[in-house]
Amino acid sequence: MRFILTVLSILTLALTLSAQEGPQENAPKILFEGDYLHRAGNNDLLTNKISLALDKDGIYSVSTQIDNDKFSLSFNKTAVIEYNCAGTNNSGFTLKAVFSPKLMSETRFAAGERISRTDYDVTTENAMPYLSSKPDPFCFTFFLVRQINATPETPQVLTVYDMDSAMRCVFDCKLIIKLEDENGISLPNGKFKAKHYSLIPAPDIKTQTKKNKPSRVDIWLDNNLNILRAYRYRDSYELILQDYANTEGLIDAAEKMVSYKPPAENGALQGNGLDEQKIEGEIIFKGTIKHVANNREIVKEKFCVKKQQDGSLVYIADMGKMAHTAWFDKNDSLIKYDIHLDNGNLVEHAFAKDTVKITLTDKELEYPVKEGTFPDFGIRPDPFLLQVSFLKKIDCAKNTSEEYTLFDRSRKSDSMCEYKVKIQKIGEEDFSVGNMKFKAFHLILEQLDNPETFVKRDKGAKMDLWITPEGIPVRFVRPSEKYEAILIEREK
């Protein structure tokens, strides 16, 4: 009897150890893990950890987190399988994209429930997804580098796709990959062996984040295809590995990292924003507005309002890499809105009573709108200039609620989408910036519909905003996005 109990005890112990060891044996193997610094325009943005793992079935997974947003991508040697993003742009929803040779299916979830699913046809079968976002987790780049076999003599051409510039379909293009050199790359702890590749999309690309020329990306890889450094030309965006510890690949420990300066012939962006002095008029308001998202400063906007000889106003918001101008007539009606890009491109909007005409570099678009409605295009960072068109209609002295019909680009069709908002007047409050004190009206804007736009989708979403008696916005807060813009300096 004692022998039987002993055997049973041994079997029980063996099963217990097997159960404990099984999951560990089957757990994905970590191939690489590193901390990366993200920089834009020589300014440090954030640091995040990126992990690459491989499971027993040969499936790779790359995962990372930027602020509260979690990203993960799974792929095999030749194809992407699934992409997940929780809390995209602090929106609170989860996005899941599943890929097949002819289709990309995007599903969005909120509070554990599916709220939408959209299927996108892939124009070129077996094209590779190369999706981008800002800040960029670079997940898809970890897959893409495993497809590279370019040489200095023979550039490689891959067909990739991203969302088109209107976010309504996928747009594929040719990506030309070239091995530039094998001279190594400088990191914070020295210079290391690396292969330097350039990734250049075809010139007709029109995707959401790669449409602005130049769209070249330079990337440095070690022998295991780990990303040591990357540089994106169109917005001077860098990804830099901080803790590389490959002693075999060390070339010179004394050569420390410096900011990468691409050759001028490669089209590095040197944008200095919009020169507001070139716009005629008397300055009646001037200051600096700080934009913050998720407790992190995004940009400091140089803001001013100019009064022209005929009494009309021009609102100017200079964000360095992008600048905005909104032109109003003498009756405070919006007639023109321009977006100035630092690569020299200009996006023009012309407003009439029942139409909006948008002029791009290569084409013109015209949309019918209802008379008495107001534009409210979703832009991030938001200069909050378009909204002035209806804010100036409000009599803030009366403590009443008013409803307005706004419009934005539809995400489901090539048209404008209307939706209603309610504006509640809270009252007049004291506002001070430095030594300057002034009054500002506190308003609450509440969304009454679920519009099918790219940014504004949630009924009941609210925004607090403060405007001067002259209709100049000095602060706005979007709690759902953890986004705030506030005047921090006032010169006039």
C-alpha positions in Angstrom: 0.0 0.0 0.0 2.8 2.4 0.9 4.5 1.6 -2.5 1.3 2.4 -4.4 0.9 5.7 -2.5 4.6 6.5 -3.3 4.1 5.8 -7.0 0.9 8.0 -7.0 2.8 10.8 -5.3 5.6 10.6 -7.9 3.0 10.6 -10.7 1.2 13.6 -9.2 4.4 15.5 -8.8 5.4 14.7 -12.4 2.0 15.9 -13.7 2.3 19.1 -11.7 5.8 19.8 -13.0 4.6 19.1 -16.5 1.7 21.4 -16.2 4.0 24.2 -14.8 6.7 23.7 -17.5 4.3 23.2 -20.4 3.2 26.8 -20.9 6.8 28.0 -20.3 8.1 25.7 -23.0 5.4 26.8 -25.4 5.7 30.5 -24.6 7.1 32.7 -27.5 10.8 33.2 -27.4 12.0 36.8 -27.1 14.3 37.4 -30.0 14.9 41.1 -29.3 13.9 43.8 -26.9 15.0 47.4 -26.8 14.2 50.9 -25.6 13.7 53.4 -28.5 13.8 57.2 -28.4 11.4 59.0 -30.7 12.5 62.4 -32.0 10.9 64.9 -34.4 12.6 68.0 -35.6 15.5 67.4 -33.1 13.1 67.4 -30.2 12.7 64.3 -27.9 9.1 63.1 -28.0 9.0 59.8 -26.0 10.8 56.6 -25.2 9.1 53.2 -25.6 10.1 49.5 -25.4 9.6 47.3 -28.4 9.7 43.5 -28.1 10.0 40.9 -30.9 9.1 37.3 -30.2 8.8 34.0 -32.1 6.5 31.1 -31.2 6.8 27.4 -31.8 4.7 27.7 -35.0 7.0 30.2 -36.6 4.8 33.2 -35.9 6.5 36.5 -35.1 5.0 39.1 -32.8 6.1 42.6 -32.2 4.6 44.6 -29.4 5.0 48.0 -27.8 3.2 50.7 -25.9 3.1 54.5 -26.5 1.6 56.3 -23.6 -1.7 54.4 -23.0 -1.9 53.0 -26.5 -0.9 49.3 -26.9 0.2 48.0 -30.3 0.9 44.5 -31.5 1.5 42.9 -34.9 1.7 39.2 -35.7 3.3 37.9 -39.0 5.1 34.9 -40.5 8.0 35.0 -42.9 6.0 36.3 -45.8 2.7 37.8 -44.7 1.1 39.9 -41.9 -1.6 38.1 -40.0 -3.1 40.5 -37.5 -2.7 44.0 -36.0 -4.1 45.2 -32.7 -4.2 48.7 -31.3 -5.9 49.4 -28.0 -6.8 53.0 -27.2 -5.9 54.5 -30.6 -5.1 58.2 -30.2 -6.5 58.1 -26.7 -10.0 57.4 -28.2 -10.8 54.6 -25.8 -11.7 52.1 -28.6 -9.7 49.0 -29.7 -8.9 48.4 -33.3 -8.2 44.9 -34.8 -7.1 44.4 -38.4 -7.0 41.0 -40.0 -5.1 40.5 -43.3 -5.5 38.2 -46.2 -4.0 38.3 -49.8 -7.1 40.2 -51.1 -8.6 41.8 -48.0 -8.0 43.9 -44.9 -10.8 43.7 -42.3 -10.8 46.4 -39.7 -13.0 45.9 -36.6 -13.4 48.5 -33.8 -14.5 47.7 -30.3 -15.6 49.9 -27.4 -16.3 48.6 -23.8 -15.8 45.0 -25.1 -18.5 45.3 -27.8 -18.0 45.6 -31.6 -19.1 49.0 -32.9 -18.1 48.7 -36.5 -16.4 46.5 -39.1 -15.1 47.7 -42.4 -13.6 45.5 -45.2 -11.1 47.0 -47.6 -10.2 45.3 -50.9 -6.5 45.0 -51.6 -6.1 46.2 -55.2 -2.9 44.2 -55.8 -3.1 40.6 -54.5 -0.4 39.8 -52.0 0.6 43.4 -51.5 2.1 43.9 -48.1 0.5 46.2 -45.5 2.7 49.1 -44.5 0.4 51.2 -42.2 1.6 54.3 -40.3 0.3 56.3 -37.4 1.7 59.2 -35.3 3.5 58.7 -33.0 4.6 55.7 -35.1 5.1 52.4 -33.3 7.1 51.0 -36.3 5.4 47.6 -36.0 4.9 47.1 -39.7 8.6 48.1 -40.3 9.7 45.1 -38.3 7.8 42.9 -40.8 8.9 44.8 -43.9 12.7 44.6 -43.1 12.3 40.8 -43.2 11.4 41.0 -46.9 14.5 42.9 -47.9 17.1 41.4 -50.3 18.2 44.6 -52.0 21.9 45.2 -53.0 23.7 48.3 -54.1 23.6 47.2 -57.7 20.0 45.8 -57.7 17.4 47.8 -55.8 14.3 45.8 -54.7 10.7 46.8 -55.5 7.9 45.7 -53.2 4.2 46.4 -53.5 2.9 47.8 -50.2 -0.3 49.6 -49.2 -1.7 52.0 -46.6 -5.0 53.8 -46.0 -5.6 56.3 -48.8 -5.5 60.0 -47.9 -9.3 60.1 -47.3 -9.2 57.0 -45.2 -11.9 55.3 -47.4 -9.9 52.6 -49.0 -6.4 51.1 -49.2 -3.9 52.6 -51.7 -1.1 50.5 -52.9 2.2 51.6 -54.4 5.6 50.5 -55.3 8.3 50.8 -52.6 11.8 51.0 -53.9 14.4 49.6 -51.5 18.1 50.2 -51.9 21.2 49.2 -49.9 22.9 52.5 -49.5 26.0 51.5 -47.5 27.4 49.2 -44.8 29.3 51.9 -42.9 27.5 51.4 -39.6 25.5 53.8 -37.5 26.1 55.9 -34.3 24.0 55.2 -31.3 24.1 56.7 -27.7 26.7 54.1 -26.7 28.9 54.0 -29.7 29.1 53.3 -33.4 28.0 49.8 -34.5 28.0 47.7 -37.6 24.8 48.1 -39.6 23.4 48.0 -43.1 21.9 51.3 -44.3 18.8 51.0 -46.5 16.6 53.6 -48.1 12.9 53.0 -48.6 11.3 55.3 -51.3 7.7 55.1 -52.3 6.7 55.8 -55.9 6.0 59.5 -56.5 2.3 59.1 -57.0 1.6 57.8 -53.5 -1.5 59.3 -51.9 -1.8 57.5 -48.5 -2.9 59.1 -45.2 0.6 59.7 -43.8 3.0 59.1 -46.7 1.4 61.5 -49.2 3.6 64.4 -48.6 6.9 64.5 -50.5 9.5 63.5 -49.8 8.4 60.2 -48.2 11.8 58.5 -48.0 12.7 56.5 -44.9 16.3 55.6 -44.1 16.8 52.5 -41.9 19.8 50.8 -40.3 19.7 47.1 -39.5 22.1 44.7 -37.7 22.7 41.2 -39.0 19.6 39.9 -37.1 17.4 42.5 -38.9 16.9 44.4 -35.7 16.2 48.1 -36.2 19.0 50.2 -34.8 17.9 53.5 -36.1 15.4 55.0 -38.6 14.9 58.5 -40.1 11.8 59.6 -41.9 12.4 62.6 -44.2 8.9 64.1 -44.6 8.7 65.1 -40.9 12.3 64.8 -39.6 11.1 61.8 -37.5 13.7 59.6 -35.9 13.7 56.2 -34.1 16.9 55.5 -32.1 17.8 52.4 -30.2 19.0 53.4 -26.7 20.5 50.3 -25.1 22.1 48.2 -27.9 24.5 45.8 -26.3 26.0 43.8 -29.2 29.7 44.0 -28.4 30.6 42.0 -31.5 29.1 44.7 -33.7 30.9 47.6 -31.9 33.1 49.6 -34.2 34.0 52.6 -32.0 32.8 53.1 -28.5 34.0 56.7 -28.5 31.9 57.8 -31.4 28.6 58.8 -29.9 25.3 59.6 -31.6 24.6 62.9 -33.2 21.4 64.1 -34.8 21.2 62.6 -38.3 21.4 65.2 -41.1 20.4 63.7 -44.4 21.9 65.1 -47.6 20.1 68.1 -49.0 19.7 66.3 -52.4 17.5 63.7 -50.6 14.9 66.3 -49.8 15.2 66.7 -46.1 12.4 68.9 -44.8 13.6 72.2 -43.4 10.3 73.9 -42.8 10.1 77.1 -40.9 6.4 77.4 -40.8 4.4 80.3 -42.3 5.8 83.9 -42.3 2.8 85.8 -41.0 4.5 89.1 -41.9 3.8 88.4 -45.5 0.1 88.6 -44.8 -1.1 92.2 -44.8 -3.1 93.7 -41.9 -2.9 95.2 -38.4 -2.2 92.7 -35.7 -5.1 92.8 -33.1 -4.2 89.7 -31.2 -1.0 87.7 -30.9 0.2 85.0 -28.6 1.4 81.4 -28.2 -0.9 78.4 -27.6 0.4 75.2 -26.1 -1.2 71.9 -27.3 -1.1 69.0 -24.9 -2.3 65.4 -25.5 -2.3 62.8 -22.7 -0.2 65.1 -20.5 2.5 65.4 -23.2 3.2 68.6 -25.1 2.7 68.3 -28.8 3.5 71.7 -30.2 3.6 75.4 -29.4 1.5 77.3 -31.9 2.2 80.9 -32.9 -1.2 82.4 -33.2 -2.3 85.9 -34.4 -5.3 87.7 -35.8 -4.9 90.4 -38.4 -7.4 93.1 -39.4 -7.3 94.1 -43.1 -8.1 97.5 -44.5 -11.7 96.5 -45.4 -12.3 95.4 -41.8 -12.1 91.6 -42.6 -10.0 89.3 -40.4 -7.4 86.7 -41.0 -6.6 84.1 -38.3 -3.1 82.6 -38.5 -1.9 79.5 -36.7 1.7 78.5 -37.3 2.7 75.1 -36.0 6.1 74.9 -37.7 5.7 71.9 -39.8 2.2 72.9 -40.7 0.5 76.3 -40.7 -3.2 77.3 -41.1 -4.9 80.5 -42.3 -8.6 81.3 -42.1 -10.0 84.3 -44.0 -13.3 85.9 -42.9 -15.3 88.6 -44.7 -16.6 91.8 -43.1 -19.7 89.9 -42.0 -17.6 87.3 -40.1 -18.4 84.6 -42.6 -15.6 82.1 -43.5 -14.6 82.4 -47.1 -11.2 80.7 -47.3 -9.1 78.3 -45.3 -5.6 77.2 -46.3 -3.2 74.6 -44.9 0.5 75.3 -45.6 2.8 72.3 -45.5 6.5 72.8 -45.0 7.3 70.9 -48.2 5.8 73.7 -50.2 2.4 72.1 -50.8 -0.8 74.1 -50.2 -4.3 72.7 -49.5 -6.9 75.4 -50.2 -10.5 75.4 -49.1 -13.0 77.9 -50.7 -16.4 78.3 -49.0 -19.6 79.5 -50.7 -23.2 79.4 -49.5 -23.8 75.8 -50.8 -20.4 74.5 -51.8 -16.9 73.8 -50.6 -14.1 73.6 -53.1 -10.8 71.9 -52.0 -7.8 72.4 -54.2 -4.9 69.9 -53.8 -1.6 69.8 -55.6 -2.9 67.5 -58.3 -6.7 68.0 -58.4 -9.8 69.9 -57.3 -12.7 68.5 -55.3 -16.1 70.2 -54.9 -18.8 69.2 -52.4 -22.3 70.5 -52.0 -23.3 71.7 -48.5 -26.5 73.1 -47.0 -26.7 76.9 -46.6 -26.4 77.8 -42.9 -24.1 74.9 -42.0 -20.5 75.4 -40.8 -17.2 73.5 -41.4 -15.6 71.6 -38.6 -12.9 69.5 -40.2 -11.1 67.0 -37.9 -7.4 68.1 -37.8 -4.8 67.1 -35.2 -3.1 69.1 -33.9 -6.3 71.3 -34.1 -5.6 75.0 -34.7 -9.3 75.6 -33.9 -9.7 78.2 -36.6 -12.7 76.7 -38.6 -14.8 76.7 -35.5 -14.6 80.5 -35.3 -17.1 80.6 -38.2 -19.9 79.6 -35.9 -18.5 80.8 -32.6 -18.6 84.4 -33.9 -22.4 84.0 -34.4 -23.0 83.3 -30.7 -24.3 86.0 -28.4 -22.3 84.9 -25.4 -24.0 87.5 -23.1 -27.2 85.5 -23.2 -27.2 82.4 -21.0 -29.1 80.2 -23.4 -28.3 77.0 -25.4 -28.0 77.1 -29.2 -27.8 74.3 -31.8 -25.8 74.4 -35.0 -25.3 72.1 -37.9 -21.7 71.3 -38.8 -20.1 69.3 -41.5 -16.9 67.3 -42.0 -15.5 64.8 -44.5 -17.4 61.5 -44.4 -15.3 58.4 -43.8 -17.8 56.2 -45.8 -18.3 58.2 -49.0 -16.8 61.0 -51.0 -19.1 63.7 -49.5 -19.5 65.9 -46.5 -21.3 64.5 -43.4 -23.6 66.7 -41.4 -24.2 66.5 -37.6 -25.7 68.7 -34.9 -24.0 70.2 -31.9 -25.4 72.1 -28.9 -23.6 75.0 -27.3 -24.3 75.8 -23.7 -23.1 79.1 -22.3 -21.6 78.8 -18.8 -20.7 82.4 -18.2 -17.9 85.0 -18.3 -14.7 84.2 -16.4 -11.5 86.0 -15.7 -8.5 84.9 -17.8 -4.9 85.9 -17.2 -1.7 85.2 -19.2 1.4 86.7 -17.7 0.7 90.3 -16.8 -2.3 90.5 -19.1 -5.8 90.0 -17.7 -9.0 89.8 -19.8 -12.4 88.3 -19.9 -13.3 85.0 -21.7 -16.7 83.3 -22.1 -16.8 79.6 -21.1 -18.9 77.5 -23.4 -19.6 73.7 -23.6 -20.1 72.1 -27.0 -21.9 68.8 -27.0 -22.2 66.5 -30.0 -25.9 65.5 -30.6 -25.3 62.9 -33.4 -23.0 60.0 -34.3 -21.4 61.4 -37.5 -19.6 59.1 -39.9 -16.5 61.2 -39.9 -12.9 60.2 -39.2 -12.5 61.9 -35.8 -15.9 62.9 -34.4 -18.0 59.7 -34.0 -19.4 59.7 -30.5 -22.8 61.1 -29.6 -22.6 63.0 -26.3 -18.9 63.9 -26.6 -18.3 67.3 -25.0 -15.7 70.0 -25.3 -15.1 73.0 -23.0 -13.9 76.1 -24.7 -13.2 79.7 -23.8 -13.4 82.6 -26.2 -12.9 86.4 -25.8 -15.8 88.8 -26.4 -14.2 89.3 -29.9 -14.6 85.6 -30.7 -11.0 84.6 -30.3 -10.5 81.1 -28.8 -7.9 81.1 -25.9 -8.5 77.6 -24.6 -10.3 74.4 -25.4 -10.4 71.0 -23.7 -11.5 67.6 -25.2 -11.8 65.2 -22.2 -12.5 62.2 -24.4 -9.1 62.7 -26.1 -7.2 64.1 -23.1 -6.5 67.0 -25.4 -6.0 70.6 -24.4 -4.9 73.8 -26.1 -4.3 76.9 -24.0 -2.9 80.4 -24.5 0.3 80.6 -22.5 1.8 83.9 -23.8 0.0 87.0 -25.1 1.9 89.8 -26.9 -1.1 91.8 -27.9 
